[in-house]
Amino acid sequence: MSSIEHLDDLIAQLERSAEQLRSGELSPDAAATMVEDCAAVATQAAAELEQLTREEGPAPAPGQDTLL
């Protein structure tokens, strides 16, 4: 699974959890557990996004060479 696919999966998981939380059907304990799980998933998504950003890196401006 590519990093982008993994990030998409994490986002989808967060969206599903948000829908469940908004429904109001969860007990307070289940909702608290889900919020904690969402925080962990959001941390994973942030790390994945940071890794993707570092892999791509900024392209040098036209006419600029990379320093050795």
Contact map, one row per residue, 1 for C-alpha under 8 A:
11101100000000000000000000000000000000000000000000000000000000000000
11111100000000000000000000000000000000000000000000000000000000000000
11111110000000000000000000000000000000000000000100010000000000000000
01111111000000000000000000000000000000000000000000010000000000000000
11111111100000000000000000000000000000000000000000000000000000000000
11111111110000000000000000000000000000000000000000000000000000000000
00111111111000000000000000000000000000000000100110000000000000000000
00011111111100000000000000000000000000000000000000000000000000000000
00001111111110000000000000000000000000000000000000000000000000000000
00000111111111000000000000000000000000001101100000000000000000000000
00000011111111100000000000000000000000000000100000000000000000000000
00000001111111110000000000000000000000000000000000000000000000000000
00000000111111111000000000000000000000000000000000000000000000000000
00000000011111111100000000000000000001001100000000000000000000000000
00000000001111111110000000000000000000000000000000000000000000000000
00000000000111111111000000000000000000000000000000000000000000000000
00000000000011111111100000000000010001000000000000000000000000000000
00000000000001111111110000000000000000000000000000000000000000000000
00000000000000111111111000000000000000000000000000000000000000000000
00000000000000011111111111000000000000000000000000000000000000000000
00000000000000001111111111000010010000000000000000000000000000000000
00000000000000000111111100000000000000000000000000000000000000000000
00000000000000000011111111000000000000000000000000000000000000000000
00000000000000000001111111000000000000000000000000000000000000000000
00000000000000000001101111100000000000000000000000000000000000000000
00000000000000000001101111111110000000000000000000000000000000000000
00000000000000000000000011111110000000000000000000000000000000000000
00000000000000000000000001111111000000000000000000000000000000000000
00000000000000000000000001111111100000000000000000000000000000000000
00000000000000000000000001111111110000000000000000000000000000000000
00000000000000000000100001111111111000000000000000000000000000000000
00000000000000000000000000011111111100000000000000000000000000000000
00000000000000000000000000001111111110000000000000000000000000000000
00000000000000001000100000000111111111000000000000000000000000000000
00000000000000000000000000000011111111100000000000000000000000000000
00000000000000000000000000000001111111110000000000000000000000000000
00000000000000000000000000000000111111111000000000000000000000000000
00000000000001001000000000000000011111111100000000000000000000000000
00000000000000000000000000000000001111111110000000000000000000000000
00000000000000000000000000000000000111111111000000000000000000000000
00000000010001000000000000000000000011111111100000000000000000000000
00000000010001000000000000000000000001111111110000000000000000000000
00000000000000000000000000000000000000111111111000000000000000000000
00000000010000000000000000000000000000011111111100000000000000000000
00000010011000000000000000000000000000001111111110000000000000000000
00000000000000000000000000000000000000000111111111000000000000000000
00000000000000000000000000000000000000000011111111100000000000000000
00100010000000000000000000000000000000000001111111110000000000000000
00000010000000000000000000000000000000000000111111111000000000000000
00000000000000000000000000000000000000000000011111111100000000000000
00000000000000000000000000000000000000000000001111111110000000000000
00110000000000000000000000000000000000000000000111111111000000000000
00000000000000000000000000000000000000000000000011111111100000000000
00000000000000000000000000000000000000000000000001111111100000000000
00000000000000000000000000000000000000000000000000111111100000000000
00000000000000000000000000000000000000000000000000011111110000000000
00000000000000000000000000000000000000000000000000001111111000000000
00000000000000000000000000000000000000000000000000000001111100000000
00000000000000000000000000000000000000000000000000000000111110000000
00000000000000000000000000000000000000000000000000000000011111011100
00000000000000000000000000000000000000000000000000000000001111110000
00000000000000000000000000000000000000000000000000000000000111110000
00000000000000000000000000000000000000000000000000000000000011111000
00000000000000000000000000000000000000000000000000000000000111111100
00000000000000000000000000000000000000000000000000000000000100111110
00000000000000000000000000000000000000000000000000000000000100011111
00000000000000000000000000000000000000000000000000000000000000001111
00000000000000000000000000000000000000000000000000000000000000000111
